[in-house]
Amino acid sequence: MGNPEKERIIEFIEQGRPKTTVTATGRREDGAPFTLRAKTSGGRARANLKVQEGCNMACSYCIIPMARGASKSLPVEDIIAELDALVERGYREVILTGIHLGAWGVDLSPPSTLTGLMETIEAQGYPCRFRLSSLDPDEVTDELIGLLKGSRSICNHLHIALQSGDDAIIRMMKRPYGSHLFTGRVRAALKNIPGLSIGVDVIAGFPGEGEEEFESTFKVLKDLPLSYLHIFPYSKRRGTAAEGYAGQVDPKTIKERCAKLKTLDEEKRMEFYGRFAGQDAEVLVEAVRDKQTGLLKGRARNYIPVLFYGPDSLMRTVAAVRLETCTAEGMRGVFEEEKHEKTSLA
């Protein structure tokens, strides 16, 4: 069954087991239904809202377009209705997600943009904050940067899907940008958005990635003040173009490259956290304590994980916390009750 047929699961079960295998898939251009959107988030302080499904790109390593169909956007009025319901349930942060979030609005009539959507959400004056999930480098536009720079409710945090910093590998991946565009977009965002956190997706061991190509990627990542890396070892996906590419990288080499990137990731996190030692942060506190320490845990607006002492009454609220020491897991902080009370009254 394809993704658009998920709503018909009961129907197929009731038909009974067929004598031979039956393939039931709708048209790719129909995309996937949006009726399966999750309206809750397991009692946590943050909720995920999927506003876009499917993908029109053809990255050589990715099977998602075949499984998810063409890009489809949730209309603005439906998004606002969903947000109204989430705010009514008490969520203090909503993460906007999608298979290709940056493509939101292209298929609507009239067409719109993700920045336009965020401007509409910002104008609603919701008593919560919003976070964007993954974007491609070319989708970090000047308009989006300008919006985040002065936003009251949109978090100063971007997650960018780079995948490779070597231009030859990027072309083989069939990604619509180059390393210089990525570097330029990152530097423009960091220059204009105070306290911005930028995380990056990177794939290690894509076919054709020799030592020179890997080192090109490593240098791009090392030279930028990023805050963290999400590292993926390349693995073949049946039916993708990259499955048949020459120059497949052996598993041992992929593992070694992932380890080197992991070390860089740890360095980037510590450097980023250290910049905020001694500063105040608005921390959204989760509904459960940290298992190892028993401390309250949460995230600052710029995605720094924070642990601190405090009462259970702070759970699912935004607490004023003074950030102090850095650890591999994030930052330890001190709850500032007086500032918290002023923030709550405001």
Rosetta blueprint (number, residue, H / E / L):
1 M L
2 G L
3 N H
4 P H
5 E H
6 K H
7 E H
8 R H
9 I H
10 I H
11 E H
12 F H
13 I H
14 E H
15 Q H
16 G L
17 R L
18 P L
19 K L
20 T L
21 T L
22 V L
23 T L
24 A L
25 T L
26 G L
27 R L
28 R H
29 E H
30 D H
31 G L
32 A L
33 P L
34 F L
35 T L
36 L L
37 R L
38 A L
39 K L
40 T L
41 S L
42 G L
43 G L
44 R L
45 A L
46 R E
47 A E
48 N E
49 L E
50 K E
51 V E
52 Q E
53 E E
54 G L
55 C L
56 N L
57 M L
58 A L
59 C L
60 S L
61 Y L
62 C L
63 I L
64 I H
65 P H
66 M H
67 A H
68 R H
69 G L
70 A L
71 S L
72 K E
73 S E
74 L L
75 P L
76 V H
77 E H
78 D H
79 I H
80 I H
81 A H
82 E H
83 L H
84 D H
85 A H
86 L H
87 V H
88 E H
89 R L
90 G L
91 Y L
92 R L
93 E E
94 V E
95 I E
96 L E
97 T E
98 G E
99 I L
100 H L
101 L H
102 G H
103 A H
104 W L
105 G L
106 V L
107 D L
108 L L
109 S L
110 P L
111 P L
112 S L
113 T L
114 L H
115 T H
116 G H
117 L H
118 M H
119 E H
120 T H
121 I H
122 E H
123 A H
124 Q L
125 G L
126 Y L
127 P L
128 C L
129 R E
130 F E
131 R E
132 L E
133 S L
134 S L
135 L E
136 D L
137 P H
138 D H
139 E H
140 V L
141 T L
142 D H
143 E H
144 L H
145 I H
146 G H
147 L H
148 L H
149 K H
150 G L
151 S L
152 R L
153 S L
154 I E
155 C L
156 N L
157 H E
158 L E
159 H E
160 I E
161 A E
162 L E
163 Q E
164 S L
165 G L
166 D L
167 D H
168 A H
169 I H
170 I H
171 R H
172 M H
173 M H
174 K L
175 R L
176 P L
177 Y L
178 G L
179 S H
180 H H
181 L H
182 F H
183 T H
184 G H
185 R H
186 V H
187 R H
188 A H
189 A H
190 L H
191 K H
192 N H
193 I L
194 P L
195 G L
196 L L
197 S E
198 I E
199 G E
200 V E
201 D E
202 V E
203 I E
204 A E
205 G L
206 F L
207 P L
208 G L
209 E L
210 G L
211 E H
212 E H
213 E H
214 F H
215 E H
216 S H
217 T H
218 F H
219 K H
220 V H
221 L H
222 K H
223 D H
224 L L
225 P L
226 L L
227 S L
228 Y E
229 L E
230 H E
231 I E
232 F E
233 P E
234 Y L
235 S L
236 K L
237 R L
238 R L
239 G L
240 T L
241 A H
242 A H
243 E H
244 G H
245 Y L
246 A L
247 G L
248 Q L
249 V L
250 D L
251 P H
252 K H
253 T H
254 I H
255 K H
256 E H
257 R H
258 C H
259 A H
260 K H
261 L H
262 K H
263 T H
264 L H
265 D H
266 E H
267 E H
268 K H
269 R H
270 M H
271 E H
272 F H
273 Y H
274 G H
275 R L
276 F L
277 A L
278 G L
279 Q L
280 D E
281 A E
282 E E
283 V E
284 L E
285 V E
286 E L
287 A L
288 V L
289 R L
290 D L
291 K L
292 Q L
293 T L
294 G L
295 L L
296 L E
297 K E
298 G E
299 R E
300 A E
301 R L
302 N L
303 Y L
304 I L
305 P E
306 V E
307 L E
308 F E
309 Y E
310 G L
311 P L
312 D H
313 S H
314 L H
315 M L
316 R L
317 T L
318 V E
319 A E
320 A E
321 V E
322 R E
323 L E
324 E E
325 T E
326 C E
327 T E
328 A L
329 E L
330 G E
331 M E
332 R E
333 G E
334 V E
335 F E
336 E L
337 E H
338 E H
339 K H
340 H H
341 E H
342 K H
343 T H
344 S H
345 L H
346 A L
